[in-house]
C-alpha cells in the first residue's frame, strides 16, 4: 500500500497541471483551487484504502465528478464577475476578447460536455482515456464531444448582419 509521503510527492508534482485543468473546467481561479483541494482530499482517502494504478487519471476523474455535482447543486445561484481592467493594451484586447468568448462559451456547456472538451483539447487525452476518467464508454465520449462542438460553434459563430434595403426588406 502506498504511503502518505508518496501521495504528497505525487500531489506536489501534479499540482500545477491539476490547477490548470481545474481552472479551464471551472472558469474561476478560486473555484479551481477549491476543486483541486477537494479532489486531492478524496483521492488521498482512496490512496490509503487501495492501490491506484493511474493517479493522474484518478484525480481528474474525481475532479470531473466533483465539479459536475457542484454544478448541479449550484446551477441556480447568481454569479458575480469582476469588471475587466480599464487599461488593456490595444494589441492584446482582441486576444483577451477571444479568450473571454471561448471561456464563456465553455461555461455555457453542460458539465459533462465541458469536461469532455477540456479533457480532449486541454489535457490532450484520447477518447479511451477520457472514457476511463469519466467512467463511461468511448462512444459516449464521442457523442458528448460532438454535441459540445456543435454548441460551441453556434455560440462562437459571428452574428449575421442584416441590412434593411430602401424598400423595407431585410437581407443577410
C-alpha positions as CSV (number, residue, x, y, z in Angstrom):
1,X,0.0,0.0,0.0
2,X,1.3,3.5,-0.8
3,X,2.3,5.9,1.9
4,X,1.1,9.4,2.6
5,X,4.6,10.7,1.8
6,X,4.3,9.1,-1.7
7,X,0.9,10.8,-2.1
8,X,2.4,14.1,-1.0
9,X,5.1,13.8,-3.7
10,X,2.6,12.9,-6.3
11,X,0.3,15.8,-5.3
12,X,3.2,18.3,-5.3
13,X,4.4,17.2,-8.8
14,X,0.9,17.1,-10.2
15,X,-0.5,20.3,-8.6
16,X,0.3,22.8,-11.4
17,X,-1.3,20.7,-14.1
18,X,-4.3,19.9,-11.9
19,X,-4.8,23.6,-11.2
20,X,-4.7,24.5,-14.9
21,X,-7.1,21.7,-15.7
22,X,-9.5,22.8,-12.9
23,X,-9.3,26.5,-14.0
24,X,-10.3,25.6,-17.5
25,X,-13.0,23.3,-16.2
26,X,-14.5,25.9,-13.8
27,X,-13.6,29.2,-15.4
28,X,-12.6,30.6,-12.0
29,X,-9.3,30.5,-10.2
30,X,-10.8,30.3,-6.7
31,X,-13.2,27.6,-7.7
32,X,-10.4,25.7,-9.4
33,X,-8.3,25.8,-6.2
34,X,-11.3,24.5,-4.2
35,X,-11.9,21.8,-6.7
36,X,-8.3,20.6,-6.6
37,X,-8.3,20.6,-2.8
38,X,-11.5,18.6,-2.7
39,X,-10.2,16.1,-5.3
40,X,-6.9,15.6,-3.6
41,X,-8.6,15.1,-0.3
42,X,-10.9,12.5,-1.7
43,X,-8.1,10.9,-3.6
44,X,-5.9,10.7,-0.5
45,X,-8.6,8.7,1.2
46,X,-8.8,6.3,-1.7
47,X,-5.0,6.2,-1.9
48,X,-4.9,5.0,1.7
49,X,-7.5,2.2,1.1
50,X,-6.2,0.7,-2.1
51,X,-3.6,0.9,-4.8
52,X,-4.3,3.4,-7.6
53,X,-2.8,2.4,-10.9
54,X,-3.2,5.7,-12.7
55,X,-3.2,8.5,-10.0
56,X,-3.4,11.4,-12.6
57,X,-6.4,9.8,-14.3
58,X,-8.0,9.0,-10.9
59,X,-7.7,12.6,-9.6
60,X,-9.0,14.0,-12.8
61,X,-12.0,11.7,-12.6
62,X,-12.6,12.8,-9.0
63,X,-12.4,16.5,-10.2
64,X,-14.8,16.0,-13.1
65,X,-17.3,14.2,-10.9
66,X,-17.0,16.7,-8.0
67,X,-17.4,19.6,-10.4
68,X,-20.5,18.0,-12.0
69,X,-22.0,17.5,-8.6
70,X,-21.2,21.1,-7.5
71,X,-22.7,22.5,-10.8
72,X,-25.9,20.5,-10.2
73,X,-26.2,21.8,-6.7
74,X,-25.4,25.4,-7.6
75,X,-26.9,25.9,-11.0
76,X,-29.5,28.5,-9.9
77,X,-27.1,30.7,-8.0
78,X,-26.1,34.1,-9.3
79,X,-22.5,34.5,-10.4
80,X,-20.7,37.8,-9.8
81,X,-17.9,38.6,-12.2
82,X,-15.2,41.2,-11.7
83,X,-15.0,44.2,-14.1
84,X,-12.2,43.9,-16.6
85,X,-9.3,46.2,-16.1
86,X,-9.6,49.6,-17.7
87,X,-6.1,49.5,-19.3
88,X,-6.0,46.6,-21.7
89,X,-3.3,47.1,-24.2
90,X,-4.8,47.7,-27.7
91,X,-2.8,44.9,-29.4
92,X,-3.8,42.4,-26.7
93,X,-7.5,43.3,-26.5
94,X,-8.6,41.1,-29.4
95,X,-6.8,38.0,-27.8
96,X,-8.4,38.8,-24.5
97,X,-11.8,39.2,-26.0
98,X,-11.4,35.9,-27.9
99,X,-10.2,34.0,-24.8
100,X,-13.1,35.5,-22.9
101,X,-15.6,34.5,-25.5
102,X,-14.2,30.9,-25.5
103,X,-14.3,30.8,-21.7
104,X,-17.9,32.0,-21.7
105,X,-18.8,29.5,-24.4
106,X,-17.2,26.7,-22.4
107,X,-19.2,27.8,-19.3
108,X,-22.4,27.6,-21.3
109,X,-21.9,23.8,-21.9
110,X,-23.4,21.2,-19.6
111,X,-20.8,19.9,-17.1
112,X,-20.2,16.5,-18.8
113,X,-19.8,18.1,-22.3
114,X,-17.4,20.7,-20.9
115,X,-15.4,18.0,-19.1
116,X,-15.1,16.1,-22.4
117,X,-13.9,19.2,-24.3
118,X,-11.4,20.2,-21.6
119,X,-10.1,16.7,-21.2
120,X,-9.7,16.3,-25.0
121,X,-8.4,19.6,-26.1
122,X,-6.7,21.0,-23.0
123,X,-5.5,17.9,-21.2
124,X,-5.0,16.2,-24.6
125,X,-6.4,12.9,-23.6
126,X,-7.6,10.2,-26.0
127,X,-11.2,9.2,-26.2
128,X,-10.3,6.0,-24.3
129,X,-8.5,7.9,-21.6
130,X,-11.5,10.4,-21.3
131,X,-13.9,7.4,-21.0
132,X,-11.8,6.0,-18.2
133,X,-11.7,9.3,-16.4
134,X,-15.4,9.9,-16.7
135,X,-16.4,6.3,-16.1
136,X,-18.2,6.0,-19.5
137,X,-17.8,4.4,-22.9
138,X,-15.7,5.9,-25.8
139,X,-18.9,6.1,-27.8
140,X,-20.5,8.4,-25.1
141,X,-17.3,10.5,-25.2
142,X,-17.6,10.9,-28.9
143,X,-21.3,11.9,-28.8
144,X,-20.7,14.3,-25.9
145,X,-17.8,15.9,-27.8
146,X,-19.8,16.1,-31.0
147,X,-22.7,17.8,-29.2
148,X,-20.4,20.2,-27.3
149,X,-18.5,21.2,-30.5
150,X,-21.8,21.9,-32.3
151,X,-23.0,24.0,-29.4
152,X,-19.6,25.9,-29.2
153,X,-19.7,26.5,-32.9
154,X,-23.2,28.0,-32.6
155,X,-22.3,30.2,-29.6
156,X,-19.0,31.4,-31.1
157,X,-20.3,31.9,-34.7
158,X,-20.1,35.6,-35.7
159,X,-23.6,37.2,-35.8
160,X,-25.3,37.5,-39.1
161,X,-25.5,41.1,-40.3
162,X,-29.0,42.0,-41.5
163,X,-29.3,45.0,-43.8
164,X,-32.5,46.8,-44.5
165,X,-33.0,47.9,-48.0
166,X,-34.7,51.1,-49.1
167,X,-37.9,49.1,-49.8
168,X,-38.0,47.9,-46.2
169,X,-37.0,44.3,-47.0
170,X,-34.2,42.7,-44.9
171,X,-31.3,40.9,-46.5
172,X,-28.4,38.9,-45.0
